[in-house]
């Protein structure tokens, strides 16, 4: 649980985003992302 302690001590300005997930029915997700290829 060390990662939770580090996260708690991190300010919002120090955080960086690396990925975004979109979950839902395939047709609705495809409309949002424009049929972008999936990364693996």
Secondary structure, 3 states (H helix, E strand, C coil): CHHHHHHHCCCHHHCCCCCCCCCCCHHHHHHHHCCCCCCC
